[in-house]
Amino acid sequence: MKIIQIKYFLILVFISVRIFSQEYNDSIISLESSLQRLDDPSKIRVLSDLSWYYRTLNPEKSIELATRGLKIAREINDSRNTATFYNIIGVTNSIVGNYTNALEYHIKGLLIRQKNNDSAGIAASLNNIGLVYEKLEDFNKALEYYKRSYTIKKGLKDKQAISVSMNNIGFALRKLGFLDESLKYYLSALKLNLELHDNIGLSLTYSNLGLLYREKKLYQSALDYSFRSLELRKELDDNAGVALQYHIIGSIYLHTNKFDLSMSYFNKSLSKAMEFNYKPIIQDNYKAISTVYERIDNFKLALEFQKKFHSLRDSLLSEEKTKRIVELQEGYDTKEKEIKIQNLELEKFNQFRNYSFFIASLILIFTIVLFIRFRISRKLLKSLKESEIFNSELINYLPSYLLIFDKDKIIYSNKLVQKVFGYDQSEFENLNYLDFVADEYKELVKQNRTKRYQGKEIPPYEIVGFTRTGERKNLIVRATTIPYRNVNAILTLLTDITDLKNYEKELVFAKERAEYSDKLKSEFLAQISHEIRTPLNVILSWTSMLENDLKDKLNPDIKDVFEIIREQGKRTIRTIELILNMSEMQLGSYEPIFKKTDLENEIIIKLIADSKVEASKKGLTFSYKKITGNSILLIDEYSITQSIKNILENAVKFTKEGSVEVCIFRNSNNELSLSIKDTGIGISEEYIPDLFKPFRQELQGYSRLFEGNGLGLALTKKFLELNNATIKVESKKNIGSTFTITFLNS
């Protein structure tokens, strides 16, 4: 009785929000510990519930428990639960990206359920097969299975199951571009979910509505539904759902060009997916992160994550399929051998009976033997035929090109390679295996075939092939030797990487174009800055001379005019210097001169003198102290001078009242450090990550109340990195800021 109560509690948990998590965990532990004391039918029920519960929390454990249950169900000839465990194993394999295994188990379960006329089970299996095709991105095939499942569920009037099918049909329609029709299904599903108070269904529907509104570019609605789904999935402890929802939210932010938020959610999704080994979600995040890096012009990392994406997709959709095909073929051969052994044993038995019985009974025995053999043969032939049909269908719907060779002749081709290359099976049989290989790769293919027939292992390699219409295809070749139709044949899988190759070329071209444009920009800035600075220096020189000649004749207003001209001229020259320095750094043409330099006497003292004058004009207190002895460093004097000058000027400029403090000291690692502290307007915590980016200024304070071009701190960071130094910022709004420069290994 206790076990039944626990099971009922489990079932309720699956369809509602879990409020009593500790009691729930205790129930799971109780179920697991009770397994040893139960009879087989009870074990099957418990293993079914546990394996379904663990499918997202611990997929490996789910498959282990379902496999145990499957073994017991088959031993006691419980076909209904055999199909149930096939279904659970299929669903769990789909979650972790093992689509070949998922399809195999779902088809096995479907065959049993059709034999048992289990309508609800048939609908579930059809729906799950549709989900596998959805993961394989064959949305037309997925839609076909979803609609078949939906038709059965409507006949059963199972509202909860109907809402699931509506969601899945809506998803496939959205992927096929029928957005308005997709929305109708989602809203119908939402109505049922709310009517049933089905939080699991609501989490799915909200997620799908978020994706749909993203496609319609209604991004706020997309975010509202996506965050609703995320909260529900967190409450339900749906790890796979949480990982998926993080990814969806990231994709919406990507569509709105909010790259920081987008990257944050993609990384959350990737972390969650990697924690539970949800490979399809890991794959999607690799692709999404690559897109973000591409959009922010970080083509190197974009290419790195694009390679990770294709590598994982290849492992999910190619290597696993090759291995599984070989296993299926070996299983078929083993089954055939078992039939022969059974026939031989039967013949021996007949011979023994013939010598044991009277001559008069020989006719009867012979008749019985024939009848038995006929029944066995018919069953075996039926089983072999079903296996052959199953294997054929599985191979035909592989997302890779599959060919089987007998020497130079193509004796088998799957539907995909026929469709893409434009030849049917009879035409393939009349082709030489080199006929569609590019000339420059033919010798490599011949050499590898020879090695393979010699029993040598050949790693995957790349070739170029041509379709019937002359279309060029970049292909990865994987092959192995197998027995097929009584010959030693070669099974070959061809993975189409044409799109990847084209994408890599586009990335390289875009990178080169961006680098060239950047170089032109920097050269132009350097040239135009030089052209501006030269006449400006002449103007300032003549203005200074004119002021000196007329200084005794000038009234205060005219003197202020000369002061304004001088200050604005110095500001303009300073801006030009920053542009020239930034241009040199970007071009890589800046050549530092490293020499031993006394930081205090050769740089700090000179800069402090100018800063004190400016500080006194504003009524600020300016102080300097040194808490160390030796301040000699191996540095580039010019770049360090410019860096410290930038920070000192900012400290004075952004401080209305109070003080500016400069201090040289050594930190806990005995590294020479310089701190510049002010009581100015401060920097908001949100802006600090953008502080050292070119042309960036904070909206409040920096950009509105003070002049500036946003280059100084960006250049400062580059100059300090050039000198193996770091810069750290501590700041509070309206309190002040402290910039600390540390010379590493000093």
N, C-alpha and C positions, 0 to 999 in steps of 0.2 A: 504493500500500500504506500509506503514511504517513497519508493522509487517512482511510482506512478505520479505522486504529488510533485516530486522534484521535476519529472519530465514535463508535467503540465505547466509548472512554473517557468521552465526553460522556453517552452513554446510561446507563452505570454510575453516573455522577455524579447523574443525575436520580432514581435510586432508592436512593441511599445517602447517608450523611453525608459531606460533602466534607472530607477530611483534608489533602489537598495543594492548598491554595488557589492557591499561586503557579503550580504546574504546570497547574492547571485554567484559570487566566486566560491562561497562555501558549498553551494549546490553543485557547481561544476566539480569541485574536489570530491564531494560525496558520490557523485555519479561515477567518477573514475575509480575511486576506491572500491566501489561496489561490484565492479566487473567480474572479479574472481569468484564471487559468491552466486552469480546468476546462472540460470539455464540458458541454452542457446537462443531461444526466441527473445528473452529479455536482454541478453547481450546485444543482439542485433538492434533492438530499439535504442539502447543506450549509445552504442557505437555510431548509429545513424545521427543522433542528436549531437554528440560530441564532435564528430567529424565535420558536421555542418557548422557548428559554432566556431571551430578553429580555422575555417577556410580562409579567413582574412587575417586573423590574429597570428596563426602559425601554420602556413600552408603545408609544410613538411609533416607536421604532426597530424593534420587533417587527412592527408593521403595515407599515412601509416594506419590511422584508426579505421578509415574507410576500407583499406585493403584487408584488415583483420575481419571486419564485418562482412566483406564480400566473400572471404574464404568460408566463413561459417554459413552464410546464406546459400552458397553453392553446395556445401556438404549436406545440408538438410533439404535441398531442392526447393528453396524459397525463391521462386523466380521474381516475384514482385519486389522483394528487398534487394535481390541481385541487381535489378534495374536501378533501384534507388542508389545503391553504392556506386554503380557505373556513373550515374548522374553527378554525384558528389565529387568523385575523382575527376570527372570531366570539367566541372565548374572550377575546382581548385587549380587544375592545370592551366585553365584559361586565365585565371587571375595572375599566375606567375609567368605567363607567356609561352607555355608549352602547347602551342595550338594543335600540333599534329596529334599528340596524346589526347588532348581535349576532344578533338573531332572523333578519334577512334572510340573513346569511351562513350561519348554521347550517341554515336551510331549503334554501338552494342546495346546500350540501354533502350534506344528507340525500337530496335528490332524485337526485344523482349516485350516491351509495353504494347506494341502492335499485336503481337501474338496473344497477349493477355486481354486485348480490347480495353486497356486502361486509358480512357479518354483524357483524364487529368494529367496522367504521366506522359502521354503522347504530346499533349500541348506543351508541357514543361520541356521535354526533350527537343521539340521543334524550335522552341524559343531559344534554348541554349545553343543549338547548332547555329541559329541565326546570329547569336552573340559572337561565336567563333568567326564566322564569315565577316562580321562587323570589324573584329580585330584585324582580320586579314585584308580589310579595306575593300572587300567585294560587297558593296552596299546593295546592289541589285539582288544578289543571292540572299543577303541577310533579310532584305525586305520581303522576299518570297517566303522564307521560313517564318518570319514574324506574322505575316498575314494568315498563313496556315494555322499557326498557333492561336491567333486571335479569333479565328472562326470557331475553333473548338471551344475556347473559353466562353465565348458568347452563348454557345449552346448549353454550357454547364452553369451559366449565370453566376460565375465566381468573380465578384466585383474587384477583389484585391488583385487577382491574377489578370483581369481585364485591364486594370490600370497599368500594370507592368508592361503588357503588350502595347498599349497606347503610347507609353513612353518610348518603347523600342522602335515602333513604327515611325513615331515623330522624329526620332534620332536619325533613322535611315533616310527619311524624306528630306531632313535638313541637309544631310551630307550630299544628297543628290540635287540640292538646289531648290526644292519645293518648300520655301520657307512658310508661306501662308497656310498651306495644307498641313505642314508640320505643327504650326501653332494651334490649329484646331484640335489635333490629337492631344497636345500637351495640356490645353485648357480642360478638355474632357477628363483627362487623367487627374488633374488637380481637383476638379469637382468631386470625383470619387474618393480621392485621398482625404479631403476635408470631411466628407460624409462619413468615412470609415474611421476617422481619427488615426490614420495610418502614417506614423512618423517616418517609417522606412520609405514608404512610397513618396511622401512629401519631400524627403531629402533628395530623391532621384528626380522628381518633377521640377523642383526648384532649380536643381543643377542644370537640367536640360533647358529650362526657360532662360537661365542666364546665358547659356551658349547661343540660344536662338536670338536673343536680343543683342548679343555681341555681333552676330552676323548682320542684324538689321541696323547696326551702328547706334543703337539706343543704349549707350554704355552705362548710364546711371541705373537704368532698370536692370541691366545685366549684372551689375555689381550688387544691387539690392537682393536679387534672387540668389546669387551665388553665395553671399554671406549668410543668408537664411539656411541654405543647404549645408554650409560649413558648420554652423552651430548645431544643427540636428545631427550631423554625422559625428561630431565630437561627443555629443550626448549619448549616441548609440555605440561609441567605441568602434566605429567603422574605419579601421586604419586605412584600408585601400581607398575608401570614399574620401577620407580627409586628405590623403596624398593627392588624389585626383582633383579635389576641390581647390586645393592650393594652386595646382597647375592651371585650372580654369581661371581663377582670379588673376593669376599672373598674366595669362593670355589677354584678358580684358585690359589690364593696365598697359600691356604692350601695344594694343590697338590704339590707346590714347596717348602713346609716346611718353608714358611715365615709366622711364626705363629703370630707375632705382627701385620703385615699388614692384615693378614687373620682375626684376632680377631677385628681389627679396622673396617673393612668393614662389618663384620657380625653384629657388634653393631650398625653401621649406619643403616643397613637394618632393624634390630630389632626395633630401635627407630622410624624409618619412618613407619614401619608396625603397631606398637602399636599406633602411632598417629592417624592412620585411621582405626584401628581395622581389618587389613588384616590378619585374623587368619591363613590361609595356609602358608603365608610367615613367620609369627611369629613361627609357628610350625617348619618350615624348619630351622630357625635360632637357635632355641633351640637345635635341633639335631646337627647342624654344630658346635655350640659353645661347646657342649659336646665332639665332636670329637677333637676339638683343645685342650681342657683341657686334654683329654686322651693322646693325642700325646705329651704333655709337662709334662706328669706324674702327673698331678693334678687330681687324680682319684676321690677325694671327690666332686669337682665341676663338673667333668664329669658326675658323677652319679646324681648329683642334676639337671643338665640341661637335662639329659636323662629322668629323671622322669617328668620334665616339658613338654618335648616333647611328651611322651606317654600319659600324662594326657590331654594335649590339643588335641592330635589326637583322644583319646578316646571320648572326648566331641564332636568332630566334626563328628566322624564316628559311634558312638554308642548311646549315650544318646539322641541325636537329632533324630536319626532314630527311637528309641523306642517310643518317644513322638509322632512322626509323624505317625507311624503305628497305634497307638491308636486313633489319630485324624481321620485318614482315615476310620477306622472301625466305629467310632462314626458317621462320616458323612454318611457312608453307611446305618447305622441303622436309622438315622434321615430321610434319603431319603425314606426308606422303609415305615416309619410311615406316611410320607406325602402322599404316594401313597394310603395307607389305608384310610386316612382322606378324600382324594379326592373321592375315591370310595363311602364312606359313604354319602358324601354330594350329590354325583350324584344320589344315590339311593333315598335320601329324595326328591330331585328335581323330579325324575320320579314319585314317589308316589303322590306328589302334582299335577303334570300334569295329572296323571291318574284320580284323583278326579275332575279335573277342566274341562276336555274336554268331549265331547260326547263319548258314547260307540263306535260309528262308527269310531272315529279317534284313538282308542286305538292301533289298529294294526300298523298304520303308526308311531305313537309315539314310540311304542315298537321297531320298526325297526330302527328308527332314533337313539334311545338310544343305541341299540346294536352296531350300526355303530360307534357312538361316542366313546363308551367304547372300541371297538376294536382298533380304532385309537390311543386312549390314552394309552391303555395297550401295544400296539406294540411299541410306542415311549418310554414308561417307561421301558419296557423289554430291548429295545435296549440300553437305557441309563445305566440301571443296568449292563448289560453285558459288556459295555465299561468300566464302573467303576471297575467291577470285574477283567477284563483283565489288566487294568492299575495297580490296586493294586497288582495283582499277579506278574506282571513283576517287579514292584518296589521292592517287597519283595524278589523275587528270586535273584536280583542283589545287595542286601545289602551286605556289606563287613563283616557281622557278621553271626554267626550261629543262626538260628531262629527255635524254636520248639513251638508247641501248644499242651498242655496236657488236656485231659479230664480224671480227676482223675489220674490213673496210666498208661493210654494209650496215646501214641503219635499219635495225629490225624492229624498233619500237620508238614512238615519239608521243609525248603527252599532248593534250589539246592546246595548252598555252603556247608551246613552241610551234605547233602547226598554225595557230592563229597569227602569231607575231611574224614568223618567217614566211608565211604564205604558201606552204606546201602541205598537202595531206599525206597520210601515211604511205600510200602507194607511190607517191612522188618521192618521198624521202628514201624509200627502198631502192629507187633507181639512181640516187645520188651517191657520190663518193664522199667520205667523211671530210675531205678537204675542200669540197666544192664551194662551201659558203665561208671558208676561212680566208682572211686577207693574206696576200702573197707574202708579206714580211713576217707572218707568224706560222706559215705552213711547216717550215723546217723544225721549229720548236715543237709543234704538235706531233709531228712524226717521231721525233726523238723521244718525247715523253710516252707515246703509245708503245714504242719498242721497249722502253724501260719497264713499263707497267706489265707487259706480257712476260717480261723476264722476272717478275715478282718483286720489283723494286717499288718502294713507296714514293709517290710523287706529291709534293705539297701543292696547294692551290696556286694557279698561275693565271696571268691575264693574257687575253688575245683580243683581236678585233675580227668580227664577222659581218657578213652582209645578208640582208633579207632578200627575198625574191625581187623586190622593187629597187634594190641597191641601197637601202638605208643602212648606215653604218651603226654597228652595235658594239660597245665595249663590254666584254664578258669576263667573268671569273670562272675558271674551269676547275671542277672538283670531280674526281672519278675514282671508281673502285672496281675490282674484278668480282663478278658474281656468276653463279650457275644460272642459266636461263634457257629454257627449252632444249635441254640436253647439250648445251654448248657452253664454253667458257667465255662469257660475254663481258663487255665493259659498260657499267652503269655510269653515265655522265650527267652531272648537274651543271647547268650554265646559269650563273647569276648575272642579271643585266645591271651594269653599273654606269650605263650611258649618261643618265641624268646626273649622277654624282660627278663624273668626269667633266661634264659641261659646267656644272656648278663650281667646281674647283677652278676651271679656266676663268670663269666670270669673276671669282674672288681675287685671283691673281691679277687679272686685268684691272679690276677696280682698285686694288692696292697700289699698283704701279701708277695708275692715273692720279690717285690721291696724292702719292708722294711727289709726282711731277708738279701737280698744281700747287702743293705746299711749297716746293722749291721756288717756283715762279713767283709766288706771293712774297716769300721772304726776300728774294732778290729785288723785287719791285720796292718793297718797304725800305730795304737798305739804301737803294739808289735815291728814292724820293726823299727819305729822311736826310740824306747828305745834301741834297739840293736845297732843302729848306733851311738846314742848320747854318750853312755858309753865309747866305745873305742876312740871316737873322743875327749872327755874330757881328757882322759889319754894322747893322742898324743899332745894336746895343752899344757898340764901341763909339760910334758917332754921337749917340744920345748922351753917353757919359761925358764925352769931351764937351759937348754943347752945354751940359749942366755945369761942368766945372768953370767954363768961360763966363757963364751968366749967373753964377751962384750968389753974387752980391746984389744982383738986380732982380732976383725972383721973389715974388710974393708967396705966401704959404700954399695957396691953391695950386700954383704952377709947380711948386716943389712936390706936392702930392702927385701931380700928373707924372713927373719924372720917376717918382717912386713906383707908381703903378706900372709904367712902361718897363722899368727894370725888373720888377717882380714877375710880371706876366711873361717877359722874355726869358727869365731864368726858368719859369715853369714850362715854357714851350721847349726850351733846350733840354730840360730834364726828361720831358716826355719823349723827345726824339732819341735821347740816349737810351731810354728803356726800350723803344721800338728797335733801335739798332742792336742792342744786346739780345733781345728776344729773337730777332732775325738771325743773328749769328748762332745762337744756341740751337734754333730749329734747323738751320742749314748744316750744323756741325762744323762751322768754319771758325768758331771761337777757339783760339789756341791758348790755353792757360800756361802761365810761367810760374812753376812751383819753385819757391826758394824759402830759406829760413827767414821768418818775419816776426818781429816783436809785436804781438797783437796790440798791447797797450800803447807803447810809445810811437809806433809807426802808423797805427790806424785809429784806435779809440780816442786818444788825446786830441787828434786833429778834428775828428768828427764831433766830439763833445763841444769844442770851442764854438763851432757854428750853431749847434743845437741850443747851447746856453743863450746865445743872442736871441734866437727865435722864441725861446721859452720866456725870457725876460720881457719881451714885447707883449706877451699875453698874460704876464703876471704870475707865471708858474714857478714853483720851486724845482730846481734841477740839481740832482746829487749824483756823485760817482764814488764808488769804492772798489778796492781790489783786495780779495781775501785769498791770495796765493802769491807765491814768489815768481817763479819763471813763467812767462807767457809767450815763449818763442815757439812758433809752429812752422811746419813745412806746408805752405799754402800759396795760392795764387792771390797776390795782394789786391789786384784790381777787383776781382769778383767778390772777395770778402768785404772790401771797402764798400762796394755798391750794395751788398746785402744788408750790412749793418746800417748804412745810411738810410736805406728804405724804411727800416723798422724805426729808427730814431725819428725820421721825419713824420711818420705816421703817429708815433707816440705824442709828439708835440701838436701836430695838426688836429688830432681827435680828442685832445684834452682841453676843456674849457677852463677848468679851475682845478687846483690841487698840485700834483707833483709828477715828475718823471724821474725814476731811479735807475741807474746803470750800475751793474756789479759784475766783476770778473771773479770766478771761483772755480774750485775743482769739486766734482760730484763724488758720490760714493765709490765709483769705479776709477777715481783719480784722473778723470778726463776733464780737460780745460773747458769751462762753460762760460757763457755770457748771457746775463738776463737783463731785459729792458722792461721795466714795470711802469705803468701809467695809471692815473685815476680818471681816464677818459670815459667815453660813452659806452665802451665795451662792445662785445659781439654776442649775438644770440647763439644758443646752443645748436639750433637748427642750421645756422649758416656756416659754422666752423668747418664741416666737411668740404665746402666749396671755397674756402678762404684762399687756397693757393692755386685756384684754377684761373687761367687768363681771362681778362675782361669781365670778371665777376665782381659785383659790389652788392652789399646788403641793401635792401629797399629802405629800411629805416635807418637813418643816420648817414651811412657811408655814401649812398648814392644821391640823397636828396639835400643833405645839409652841407656836404663838403665836396670840393672838387677832386678829381682823380680819374685815372683811365683804367684801373683794374689790372695793370701789368706788374706793378712793383713787387707784390708778394709772390706772384707766380714765378717771376724771374729770380727772386731771392731764393726760393726753394731749389730751383735748378742750379744756381750758383753754389749753394751749400752742398748739394749732392755731388757736384763736381769736385769739391774739396773734402769729401768724405766726412761731412758734417750733417747733423740733423737739426730740425727746428720743432719745438713743441709750443702749443698755445694753451693758456688757461685764461678764461675770460668769463665775466658775468655782466649782463646788460646793466648799464647805468652805474656800474661799480668800477670797472677798469679791466685792463688786460696785462698779461705777462707773457712775453715771448722769450724762450730760452733756446739758445744755440749751443750745441754740444759738439766738440771736435773729437771724433772717435779715434781711439788708439793714440791720443795725444799724451 
